[in-house]
């Protein structure tokens, strides 16, 4: 193990250090982001609403056949709409996490470039 570390170039170690800290900065920004917290809350609410709506719903083979031939009843339509809302909220959450992570990584990159202008690749 020690031989591997000694044989690695400084550039590889520096690149690994830079990427690791850039990712950590992005994750830290995700953890502290208000937009992500609000998106998580909305996704959790949508998930609990879906659970409440699904209570007492019949999902037997006969119900599946009826849905295929006739369509959804009011309860099944309500479940379907709740599932759509949950998917939409999960997509918004994923986008908020992606955007927050990107902002955190870019902040780290800008800070690193300001501290190391001679090492920055333009």
C-alpha positions, 0 to 999 in steps of 0.5 A: 500500500505504501509503495503504491502511494509513493509511486503515484505522481503528485499530479494524480494526488492533487487531482484526487484531492481536488475532486474529493473536496469539490464533491464534498463542497457540493454535498455540503451545499445540498445539506444546507440548501433551503430549496432542497429542504423545501423540495424534500418536504413537498416530496414527503407530503406527496408520498404521505398523501399517496399512502392515505389515498391508497388505504382501502383501495382494491387492487385485485385481478378483477379490479384490473380487468374492470379498469382495463375494460371500463376505466378507473373509478373515482378512488382509482383516479384519485390514486393515479393523480396522487402518483403523478404528483409524487413523481413530479415532486420527486423530479423537482427534488432531484433537480433541486439537489442537482442544482444545489450540488452544482452551485456548491462545486462551482463555489469550491472551484472559484475559491480554489482558482482564486487561491491557486491562479497559477495552477488553474487551467483556462 
